[in-house]
């Protein structure tokens, strides 16, 4: 472990990353709420738009949500007429989720929102800067995935 104190960049980077992520989610949520959605429902619709039919367990895993949370999200989307749940052949407990025509139209609209946000937020960022940022984010993600939470607890957390 290094004995040198962290630089100002190291001290502020993860905070800035966290703030940027939170502000981006808030911005997106504000836009989709105008259509009767929220961030979680919009993410789920986009996932179905990318992958087609999925069962509820697959959705829970991909979205990193508990099964009861997925069920509540799906209940709301079904009431809005955006998805259908169908029984899976050979497994009466499993439900497969598919977009309705209205749901597919909503995904098309959401794709446009995502594209507009990408354009607006990255307009002043060069391709070179994006390459570096993507590389750094990849390193951070791999470090997170490799780091057990127990290893991060300080002496007070023991």
N, CA and C atoms as an extended XYZ file, in Angstrom:
474
Properties=species:S:1:pos:R:3:atomname:S:1:resname:S:1:resid:I:1 pbc="F F F"
N         0.835       -1.183        0.000 N   UNK     1
C         0.000        0.000        0.000 CA  UNK     1
C         0.880        1.246        0.000 C   UNK     1
N         0.483        2.247       -0.754 N   UNK     2
C         1.261        3.476       -0.893 CA  UNK     2
C         1.197        4.294        0.394 C   UNK     2
N         2.336        4.919        0.737 N   UNK     3
C         2.362        5.798        1.903 CA  UNK     3
C         2.151        7.249        1.509 C   UNK     3
N         2.144        7.538        0.219 N   UNK     4
C         1.899        8.896       -0.259 CA  UNK     4
C         0.423        9.238       -0.121 C   UNK     4
N         0.125       10.479        0.297 N   UNK     5
C        -1.293       10.867        0.377 CA  UNK     5
C        -1.911       10.916       -1.016 C   UNK     5
N        -3.212       10.645       -1.110 N   UNK     6
C        -3.853       10.686       -2.422 CA  UNK     6
C        -3.870       12.104       -2.986 C   UNK     6
N        -3.774       12.188       -4.311 N   UNK     7
C        -3.817       13.492       -4.972 CA  UNK     7
C        -5.229       14.064       -4.893 C   UNK     7
N        -5.339       15.337       -5.198 N   UNK     8
C        -6.654       15.988       -5.222 CA  UNK     8
C        -7.562       15.305       -6.249 C   UNK     8
N        -6.991       14.883       -7.367 N   UNK     9
C        -7.789       14.178       -8.385 CA  UNK     9
C        -8.348       12.871       -7.834 C   UNK     9
N        -7.506       12.117       -7.136 N   UNK    10
C        -7.959       10.849       -6.555 CA  UNK    10
C        -9.015       11.082       -5.480 C   UNK    10
N        -8.846       12.143       -4.711 N   UNK    11
C        -9.809       12.433       -3.647 CA  UNK    11
C       -11.187       12.784       -4.203 C   UNK    11
N       -11.230       13.488       -5.334 N   UNK    12
C       -12.505       13.968       -5.847 CA  UNK    12
C       -13.144       13.152       -6.942 C   UNK    12
N       -12.391       12.254       -7.569 N   UNK    13
C       -12.893       11.579       -8.766 CA  UNK    13
C       -14.150       10.751       -8.517 C   UNK    13
N       -14.120        9.878       -7.527 N   UNK    14
C       -15.290        9.018       -7.292 CA  UNK    14
C       -16.505        9.828       -6.847 C   UNK    14
N       -16.262       10.919       -6.127 N   UNK    15
C       -17.374       11.798       -5.751 CA  UNK    15
C       -17.991       12.424       -6.992 C   UNK    15
N       -17.152       12.947       -7.884 N   UNK    16
C       -17.653       13.528       -9.132 CA  UNK    16
C       -18.395       12.491       -9.968 C   UNK    16
N       -17.857       11.288      -10.022 N   UNK    17
C       -18.507       10.206      -10.763 CA  UNK    17
C       -19.887        9.907      -10.181 C   UNK    17
N       -19.963        9.848       -8.871 N   UNK    18
C       -21.232        9.584       -8.203 CA  UNK    18
C       -22.239       10.708       -8.441 C   UNK    18
N       -21.786       11.941       -8.334 N   UNK    19
C       -22.660       13.098       -8.569 CA  UNK    19
C       -23.161       13.096      -10.017 C   UNK    19
N       -22.259       12.827      -10.965 N   UNK    20
C       -22.656       12.807      -12.379 CA  UNK    20
C       -23.706       11.728      -12.626 C   UNK    20
N       -23.505       10.546      -12.076 N   UNK    21
C       -24.475        9.468      -12.248 CA  UNK    21
C       -25.832        9.825      -11.661 C   UNK    21
N       -25.821       10.401      -10.459 N   UNK    22
C       -27.078       10.782       -9.803 CA  UNK    22
C       -27.802       11.866      -10.597 C   UNK    22
N       -27.065       12.873      -11.069 N   UNK    23
C       -27.692       13.955      -11.841 CA  UNK    23
C       -28.227       13.448      -13.181 C   UNK    23
N       -27.517       12.518      -13.802 N   UNK    24
C       -27.983       11.954      -15.069 CA  UNK    24
C       -29.275       11.151      -14.855 C   UNK    24
N       -29.318       10.363      -13.784 N   UNK    25
C       -30.541        9.605      -13.478 CA  UNK    25
C       -31.707       10.549      -13.184 C   UNK    25
N       -31.429       11.618      -12.437 N   UNK    26
C       -32.481       12.595      -12.111 CA  UNK    26
C       -33.008       13.269      -13.372 C   UNK    26
N       -32.113       13.656      -14.263 N   UNK    27
C       -32.516       14.277      -15.530 CA  UNK    27
C       -33.387       13.326      -16.348 C   UNK    27
N       -32.927       12.096      -16.513 N   UNK    28
C       -33.673       11.100      -17.284 CA  UNK    28
C       -35.041       10.839      -16.647 C   UNK    28
N       -35.061       10.682      -15.321 N   UNK    29
C       -36.314       10.440      -14.603 CA  UNK    29
C       -37.295       11.585      -14.823 C   UNK    29
N       -36.803       12.817      -14.804 N   UNK    30
C       -37.679       13.973      -15.022 CA  UNK    30
C       -38.311       13.968      -16.402 C   UNK    30
N       -37.552       13.544      -17.407 N   UNK    31
C       -38.080       13.485      -18.773 CA  UNK    31
C       -39.128       12.381      -18.897 C   UNK    31
N       -38.830       11.187      -18.376 N   UNK    32
C       -39.753       10.069      -18.581 CA  UNK    32
C       -41.004       10.181      -17.717 C   UNK    32
N       -40.929       10.919      -16.624 N   UNK    33
C       -42.121       11.107      -15.781 CA  UNK    33
C       -43.232       11.827      -16.538 C   UNK    33
N       -42.851       12.650      -17.505 N   UNK    34
C       -43.841       13.341      -18.333 CA  UNK    34
C       -44.704       12.346      -19.110 C   UNK    34
N       -44.226       11.107      -19.274 N   UNK    35
C       -44.960       10.069      -20.000 CA  UNK    35
C       -45.551        9.022      -19.060 C   UNK    35
N       -45.548        9.312      -17.749 N   UNK    36
C       -46.122        8.372      -16.787 CA  UNK    36
C       -45.202        7.223      -16.413 C   UNK    36
N       -43.913        7.390      -16.691 N   UNK    37
C       -42.931        6.366      -16.333 CA  UNK    37
C       -42.074        6.885      -15.188 C   UNK    37
N       -41.145        6.071      -14.758 N   UNK    38
C       -40.084        6.502      -13.860 CA  UNK    38
C       -38.810        5.821      -14.333 C   UNK    38
N       -37.710        6.131      -13.702 N   UNK    39
C       -36.422        5.598      -14.134 CA  UNK    39
C       -36.426        4.071      -14.184 C   UNK    39
N       -36.920        3.435      -13.142 N   UNK    40
C       -36.901        1.970      -13.080 CA  UNK    40
C       -37.757        1.347      -14.188 C   UNK    40
N       -38.949        1.870      -14.391 N   UNK    41
C       -39.821        1.327      -15.447 CA  UNK    41
C       -39.225        1.558      -16.831 C   UNK    41
N       -38.641        2.732      -17.031 N   UNK    42
C       -38.017        3.035      -18.325 CA  UNK    42
C       -36.836        2.104      -18.584 C   UNK    42
N       -36.008        1.879      -17.574 N   UNK    43
C       -34.874        0.949      -17.722 CA  UNK    43
C       -35.355       -0.449      -18.090 C   UNK    43
N       -36.436       -0.887      -17.450 N   UNK    44
C       -36.971       -2.207      -17.734 CA  UNK    44
C       -37.479       -2.291      -19.171 C   UNK    44
N       -38.189       -1.266      -19.615 N   UNK    45
C       -38.675       -1.244      -21.001 CA  UNK    45
C       -37.509       -1.265      -21.986 C   UNK    45
N       -36.469       -0.478      -21.716 N   UNK    46
C       -35.306       -0.462      -22.595 CA  UNK    46
C       -34.630       -1.834      -22.638 C   UNK    46
N       -34.591       -2.514      -21.506 N   UNK    47
C       -34.007       -3.861      -21.448 CA  UNK    47
C       -34.802       -4.816      -22.329 C   UNK    47
N       -36.115       -4.759      -22.231 N   UNK    48
C       -36.965       -5.610      -23.074 CA  UNK    48
C       -36.817       -5.227      -24.542 C   UNK    48
N       -36.673       -3.942      -24.808 N   UNK    49
C       -36.474       -3.497      -26.180 CA  UNK    49
C       -35.189       -4.047      -26.785 C   UNK    49
N       -34.161       -4.166      -25.981 N   UNK    50
C       -32.875       -4.705      -26.448 CA  UNK    50
C       -32.899       -6.218      -26.590 C   UNK    50
N       -33.550       -6.900      -25.665 N   UNK    51
C       -33.439       -8.355      -25.577 CA  UNK    51
C       -34.678       -9.127      -26.006 C   UNK    51
N       -35.769       -8.450      -26.284 N   UNK    52
C       -36.994       -9.166      -26.631 CA  UNK    52
C       -37.601       -9.801      -25.391 C   UNK    52
N       -38.310      -10.877      -25.576 N   UNK    53
C       -38.968      -11.558      -24.458 CA  UNK    53
C       -37.938      -12.065      -23.456 C   UNK    53
N       -38.263      -11.873      -22.183 N   UNK    54
C       -37.408      -12.358      -21.099 CA  UNK    54
C       -38.298      -12.850      -19.972 C   UNK    54
N       -37.797      -13.802      -19.192 N   UNK    55
C       -38.604      -14.172      -18.034 CA  UNK    55
C       -38.269      -13.247      -16.869 C   UNK    55
N       -39.147      -13.258      -15.871 N   UNK    56
C       -39.012      -12.323      -14.750 CA  UNK    56
C       -37.694      -12.505      -14.019 C   UNK    56
N       -37.240      -13.724      -13.861 N   UNK    57
C       -35.971      -13.980      -13.167 CA  UNK    57
C       -34.796      -13.408      -13.948 C   UNK    57
N       -34.817      -13.549      -15.265 N   UNK    58
C       -33.755      -12.972      -16.097 CA  UNK    58
C       -33.734      -11.453      -15.945 C   UNK    58
N       -34.914      -10.838      -15.970 N   UNK    59
C       -34.999       -9.388      -15.805 CA  UNK    59
C       -34.440       -8.953      -14.451 C   UNK    59
N       -34.809       -9.677      -13.404 N   UNK    60
C       -34.316       -9.339      -12.066 CA  UNK    60
C       -32.792       -9.406      -12.029 C   UNK    60
N       -32.221      -10.443      -12.637 N   UNK    61
C       -30.765      -10.604      -12.636 CA  UNK    61
C       -30.081       -9.507      -13.450 C   UNK    61
N       -30.569       -9.248      -14.646 N   UNK    62
C       -29.950       -8.258      -15.522 CA  UNK    62
C       -30.041       -6.857      -14.915 C   UNK    62
N       -31.153       -6.557      -14.288 N   UNK    63
C       -31.339       -5.222      -13.719 CA  UNK    63
C       -30.807       -5.115      -12.287 C   UNK    63
N       -30.317       -6.244      -11.751 N   UNK    64
C       -29.770       -6.299      -10.400 CA  UNK    64
C       -30.798       -5.833       -9.372 C   UNK    64
N       -32.004       -6.384       -9.481 N   UNK    65
C       -33.095       -6.074       -8.568 CA  UNK    65
C       -33.637       -7.368       -7.966 C   UNK    65
N       -34.232       -7.246       -6.789 N   UNK    66
C       -34.870       -8.396       -6.143 CA  UNK    66
C       -36.137       -8.757       -6.910 C   UNK    66
N       -36.491      -10.022       -6.856 N   UNK    67
C       -37.667      -10.502       -7.585 CA  UNK    67
C       -38.947       -9.730       -7.220 C   UNK    67
N       -39.230       -9.463       -5.924 N   UNK    68
C       -40.449       -8.699       -5.600 CA  UNK    68
C       -40.466       -7.303       -6.230 C   UNK    68
N       -39.302       -6.683       -6.365 N   UNK    69
C       -39.224       -5.356       -6.979 CA  UNK    69
C       -39.578       -5.448       -8.458 C   UNK    69
N       -39.057       -6.460       -9.145 N   UNK    70
C       -39.387       -6.665      -10.566 CA  UNK    70
C       -40.884       -6.891      -10.725 C   UNK    70
N       -41.463       -7.684       -9.848 N   UNK    71
C       -42.902       -7.970       -9.931 CA  UNK    71
C       -43.702       -6.672       -9.820 C   UNK    71
N       -43.338       -5.797       -8.883 N   UNK    72
C       -44.045       -4.513       -8.735 CA  UNK    72
C       -43.885       -3.645       -9.978 C   UNK    72
N       -42.663       -3.594      -10.518 N   UNK    73
C       -42.445       -2.825      -11.742 CA  UNK    73
C       -43.290       -3.370      -12.889 C   UNK    73
N       -43.299       -4.680      -13.029 N   UNK    74
C       -44.075       -5.302      -14.104 CA  UNK    74
C       -45.566       -5.089      -13.913 C   UNK    74
N       -46.032       -5.144      -12.673 N   UNK    75
C       -47.458       -4.877      -12.409 CA  UNK    75
C       -47.843       -3.495      -12.942 C   UNK    75
N       -47.015       -2.489      -12.649 N   UNK    76
C       -47.295       -1.129      -13.113 CA  UNK    76
C       -47.257       -1.016      -14.626 C   UNK    76
N       -46.264       -1.635      -15.255 N   UNK    77
C       -46.153       -1.584      -16.716 CA  UNK    77
C       -47.304       -2.328      -17.389 C   UNK    77
N       -47.740       -3.411      -16.771 N   UNK    78
C       -48.873       -4.159      -17.323 CA  UNK    78
C       -50.157       -3.328      -17.240 C   UNK    78
N       -50.350       -2.623      -16.127 N   UNK    79
C       -51.521       -1.748      -15.972 CA  UNK    79
C       -51.512       -0.624      -17.005 C   UNK    79
N       -50.323       -0.176      -17.383 N   UNK    80
C       -50.191        0.866      -18.400 CA  UNK    80
C       -50.347        0.309      -19.812 C   UNK    80
N       -50.461       -1.009      -19.949 N   UNK    81
C       -50.613       -1.626      -21.259 CA  UNK    81
C       -49.324       -1.698      -22.059 C   UNK    81
N       -48.170       -1.640      -21.374 N   UNK    82
C       -46.888       -1.615      -22.066 CA  UNK    82
C       -46.228       -2.991      -22.183 C   UNK    82
N       -46.630       -3.919      -21.322 N   UNK    83
C       -46.075       -5.274      -21.373 CA  UNK    83
C       -47.186       -6.309      -21.209 C   UNK    83
N       -46.855       -7.526      -21.580 N   UNK    84
C       -47.708       -8.691      -21.332 CA  UNK    84
C       -46.868       -9.734      -20.615 C   UNK    84
N       -47.488      -10.460      -19.676 N   UNK    85
C       -46.818      -11.589      -19.032 CA  UNK    85
C       -47.538      -12.853      -19.454 C   UNK    85
N       -46.767      -13.825      -19.907 N   UNK    86
C       -47.327      -15.087      -20.378 CA  UNK    86
C       -46.655      -16.233      -19.642 C   UNK    86
N       -47.411      -17.301      -19.448 N   UNK    87
C       -46.848      -18.491      -18.821 CA  UNK    87
C       -45.786      -19.102      -19.732 C   UNK    87
N       -44.801      -19.733      -19.120 N   UNK    88
C       -43.735      -20.408      -19.855 CA  UNK    88
C       -44.091      -21.882      -19.948 C   UNK    88
N       -44.030      -22.431      -21.165 N   UNK    89
C       -44.314      -23.853      -21.345 CA  UNK    89
C       -43.381      -24.685      -20.471 C   UNK    89
N       -43.953      -25.613      -19.733 N   UNK    90
C       -43.161      -26.518      -18.917 CA  UNK    90
C       -42.829      -25.987      -17.537 C   UNK    90
N       -43.173      -24.739      -17.240 N   UNK    91
C       -42.907      -24.172      -15.910 CA  UNK    91
C       -44.018      -23.190      -15.582 C   UNK    91
N       -45.038      -23.682      -14.918 N   UNK    92
C       -46.218      -22.845      -14.668 CA  UNK    92
C       -45.938      -21.689      -13.718 C   UNK    92
N       -44.842      -21.752      -12.948 N   UNK    93
C       -44.505      -20.648      -12.050 CA  UNK    93
C       -43.809      -19.506      -12.780 C   UNK    93
N       -43.106      -19.824      -13.850 N   UNK    94
C       -42.341      -18.805      -14.579 CA  UNK    94
C       -43.249      -17.983      -15.491 C   UNK    94
N       -42.908      -16.712      -15.616 N   UNK    95
C       -43.640      -15.807      -16.508 CA  UNK    95
C       -42.655      -15.171      -17.470 C   UNK    95
N       -43.047      -15.183      -18.739 N   UNK    96
C       -42.244      -14.506      -19.750 CA  UNK    96
C       -42.861      -13.138      -20.008 C   UNK    96
N       -42.009      -12.136      -20.149 N   UNK    97
C       -42.457      -10.756      -20.309 CA  UNK    97
C       -42.135      -10.301      -21.725 C   UNK    97
N       -43.127       -9.677      -22.361 N   UNK    98
C       -42.939       -9.167      -23.722 CA  UNK    98
C       -43.571       -7.785      -23.817 C   UNK    98
N       -43.058       -6.983      -24.715 N   UNK    99
C       -43.616       -5.662      -24.974 CA  UNK    99
C       -44.898       -5.780      -25.792 C   UNK    99
N       -45.862       -4.927      -25.510 N   UNK   100
C       -47.030       -4.786      -26.371 CA  UNK   100
C       -46.647       -3.820      -27.501 C   UNK   100
N       -47.552       -3.605      -28.437 N   UNK   101
C       -47.281       -2.602      -29.482 CA  UNK   101
C       -47.078       -1.227      -28.861 C   UNK   101
N       -47.906       -0.907      -27.874 N   UNK   102
C       -47.766        0.369      -27.172 CA  UNK   102
C       -46.429        0.432      -26.452 C   UNK   102
N       -46.026       -0.679      -25.849 N   UNK   103
C       -44.733       -0.751      -25.167 CA  UNK   103
C       -43.578       -0.567      -26.137 C   UNK   103
N       -43.688       -1.172      -27.317 N   UNK   104
C       -42.633       -1.019      -28.321 CA  UNK   104
C       -42.533        0.440      -28.773 C   UNK   104
N       -43.684        1.101      -28.930 N   UNK   105
C       -43.670        2.523      -29.298 CA  UNK   105
C       -43.011        3.345      -28.190 C   UNK   105
N       -43.251        2.978      -26.944 N   UNK   106
C       -42.637        3.680      -25.817 CA  UNK   106
C       -41.117        3.472      -25.815 C   UNK   106
N       -40.668        2.265      -26.156 N   UNK   107
C       -39.232        1.992      -26.244 CA  UNK   107
C       -38.608        2.832      -27.358 C   UNK   107
N       -39.290        2.969      -28.463 N   UNK   108
C       -38.782        3.805      -29.555 CA  UNK   108
C       -38.625        5.246      -29.076 C   UNK   108
N       -39.613        5.754      -28.339 N   UNK   109
C       -39.531        7.096      -27.777 CA  UNK   109
C       -38.366        7.183      -26.783 C   UNK   109
N       -38.220        6.185      -25.901 N   UNK   110
C       -37.137        6.160      -24.923 CA  UNK   110
C       -35.771        6.137      -25.605 C   UNK   110
N       -35.649        5.368      -26.678 N   UNK   111
C       -34.389        5.349      -27.438 CA  UNK   111
C       -34.049        6.752      -27.938 C   UNK   111
N       -35.059        7.504      -28.347 N   UNK   112
C       -34.841        8.882      -28.785 CA  UNK   112
C       -34.390        9.775      -27.634 C   UNK   112
N       -34.963        9.573      -26.450 N   UNK   113
C       -34.552       10.335      -25.262 CA  UNK   113
C       -33.092       10.026      -24.927 C   UNK   113
N       -32.736        8.754      -24.949 N   UNK   114
C       -31.359        8.343      -24.647 CA  UNK   114
C       -30.394        8.973      -25.658 C   UNK   114
N       -30.754        8.936      -26.934 N   UNK   115
C       -29.899        9.527      -27.973 CA  UNK   115
C       -29.755       11.030      -27.769 C   UNK   115
N       -30.843       11.709      -27.426 N   UNK   116
C       -30.791       13.156      -27.204 CA  UNK   116
C       -29.934       13.491      -25.983 C   UNK   116
N       -30.058       12.688      -24.923 N   UNK   117
C       -29.231       12.908      -23.736 CA  UNK   117
C       -27.756       12.681      -24.061 C   UNK   117
N       -27.484       11.606      -24.788 N   UNK   118
C       -26.093       11.309      -25.163 CA  UNK   118
C       -25.499       12.487      -25.928 C   UNK   118
N       -26.244       12.995      -26.889 N   UNK   119
C       -25.772       14.120      -27.695 CA  UNK   119
C       -25.544       15.358      -26.827 C   UNK   119
N       -26.506       15.676      -25.976 N   UNK   120
C       -26.407       16.884      -25.150 CA  UNK   120
C       -25.287       16.781      -24.116 C   UNK   120
N       -25.146       15.631      -23.490 N   UNK   121
C       -24.182       15.492      -22.403 CA  UNK   121
C       -22.751       15.296      -22.888 C   UNK   121
N       -22.592       14.729      -24.066 N   UNK   122
C       -21.249       14.441      -24.563 CA  UNK   122
C       -20.794       15.389      -25.668 C   UNK   122
N       -21.603       16.383      -25.970 N   UNK   123
C       -21.325       17.309      -27.080 CA  UNK   123
C       -19.924       17.894      -27.012 C   UNK   123
N       -19.472       18.279      -25.842 N   UNK   124
C       -18.185       18.951      -25.710 CA  UNK   124
C       -17.049       18.006      -25.306 C   UNK   124
N       -17.296       16.708      -25.382 N   UNK   125
C       -16.278       15.735      -24.996 CA  UNK   125
C       -15.685       15.122      -26.259 C   UNK   125
N       -14.374       15.185      -26.372 N   UNK   126
C       -13.710       14.649      -27.564 CA  UNK   126
C       -13.710       13.120      -27.550 C   UNK   126
N       -13.512       12.554      -28.716 N   UNK   127
C       -13.406       11.094      -28.832 CA  UNK   127
C       -12.227       10.576      -28.011 C   UNK   127
N       -11.141       11.324      -27.998 N   UNK   128
C        -9.959       10.918      -27.226 CA  UNK   128
C       -10.282       10.888      -25.734 C   UNK   128
N       -10.974       11.924      -25.242 N   UNK   129
C       -11.355       11.960      -23.833 CA  UNK   129
C       -12.321       10.822      -23.503 C   UNK   129
N       -13.245       10.547      -24.416 N   UNK   130
C       -14.169        9.430      -24.198 CA  UNK   130
C       -13.430        8.096      -24.134 C   UNK   130
N       -12.421        7.932      -24.964 N   UNK   131
C       -11.644        6.694      -24.940 CA  UNK   131
C       -10.956        6.519      -23.595 C   UNK   131
N       -10.354        7.595      -23.084 N   UNK   132
C        -9.686        7.524      -21.777 CA  UNK   132
C       -10.713        7.270      -20.678 C   UNK   132
N       -11.811        8.015      -20.692 N   UNK   133
C       -12.839        7.855      -19.667 CA  UNK   133
C       -13.420        6.439      -19.684 C   UNK   133
N       -13.670        5.908      -20.858 N   UNK   134
C       -14.208        4.542      -20.960 CA  UNK   134
C       -13.218        3.517      -20.405 C   UNK   134
N       -11.940        3.729      -20.709 N   UNK   135
C       -10.915        2.819      -20.191 CA  UNK   135
C       -10.866        2.892      -18.668 C   UNK   135
N       -10.893        4.104      -18.115 N   UNK   136
C       -10.845        4.294      -16.663 CA  UNK   136
C       -12.091        3.688      -16.007 C   UNK   136
N       -13.259        3.930      -16.578 N   UNK   137
C       -14.480        3.357      -16.006 CA  UNK   137
C       -14.445        1.827      -16.036 C   UNK   137
N       -13.906        1.263      -17.098 N   UNK   138
C       -13.762       -0.189      -17.175 CA  UNK   138
C       -12.870       -0.717      -16.070 C   UNK   138
N       -11.775       -0.020      -15.804 N   UNK   139
C       -10.870       -0.416      -14.721 CA  UNK   139
C       -11.595       -0.354      -13.378 C   UNK   139
N       -12.355        0.710      -13.157 N   UNK   140
C       -13.098        0.868      -11.900 CA  UNK   140
C       -14.128       -0.238      -11.741 C   UNK   140
N       -14.862       -0.534      -12.798 N   UNK   141
C       -15.878       -1.592      -12.726 CA  UNK   141
C       -15.235       -2.932      -12.385 C   UNK   141
N       -14.133       -3.248      -13.044 N   UNK   142
C       -13.454       -4.515      -12.747 CA  UNK   142
C       -12.939       -4.548      -11.308 C   UNK   142
N       -12.453       -3.416      -10.808 N   UNK   143
C       -11.990       -3.348       -9.420 CA  UNK   143
C       -13.147       -3.542       -8.443 C   UNK   143
N       -14.290       -2.948       -8.753 N   UNK   144
C       -15.472       -3.117       -7.905 CA  UNK   144
C       -15.887       -4.581       -7.868 C   UNK   144
N       -15.941       -5.201       -9.041 N   UNK   145
C       -16.369       -6.600       -9.127 CA  UNK   145
C       -15.401       -7.536       -8.422 C   UNK   145
N       -14.130       -7.176       -8.352 N   UNK   146
C       -13.124       -8.028       -7.732 CA  UNK   146
C       -12.955       -7.763       -6.237 C   UNK   146
N       -13.557       -6.708       -5.741 N   UNK   147
C       -13.327       -6.273       -4.363 CA  UNK   147
C       -14.455       -6.722       -3.446 C   UNK   147
N       -14.190       -7.624       -2.512 N   UNK   148
C       -15.247       -7.982       -1.548 CA  UNK   148
C       -15.493       -6.820       -0.589 C   UNK   148
N       -16.745       -6.582       -0.246 N   UNK   149
C       -17.093       -5.472        0.648 CA  UNK   149
C       -16.377       -5.608        1.985 C   UNK   149
N       -16.175       -6.825        2.430 N   UNK   150
C       -15.532       -7.030        3.730 CA  UNK   150
C       -14.113       -6.479        3.761 C   UNK   150
N       -13.435       -6.439        2.625 N   UNK   151
C       -12.062       -5.936        2.575 CA  UNK   151
C       -12.008       -4.423        2.698 C   UNK   151
N       -13.123       -3.749        2.534 N   UNK   152
C       -13.138       -2.286        2.561 CA  UNK   152
C       -13.504       -1.720        3.929 C   UNK   152
N       -13.917       -2.565        4.828 N   UNK   153
C       -14.292       -2.073        6.159 CA  UNK   153
C       -13.044       -1.606        6.905 C   UNK   153
N       -13.137       -0.437        7.467 N   UNK   154
C       -12.038        0.080        8.279 CA  UNK   154
C       -12.017       -0.611        9.629 C   UNK   154
N       -11.091       -0.249       10.451 N   UNK   155
C       -10.973       -0.852       11.781 CA  UNK   155
C       -12.244       -0.668       12.600 C   UNK   155
N       -12.926        0.461       12.418 N   UNK   156
C       -14.165        0.705       13.165 CA  UNK   156
C       -15.295       -0.206       12.729 C   UNK   156
N       -15.211       -0.744       11.492 N   UNK   157
C       -16.267       -1.601       10.966 CA  UNK   157
C       -16.106       -3.060       11.348 C   UNK   157
N       -15.056       -3.387       12.096 N   UNK   158
C       -14.817       -4.791       12.463 CA  UNK   158
C       -15.693       -5.223       13.599 C   UNK   158
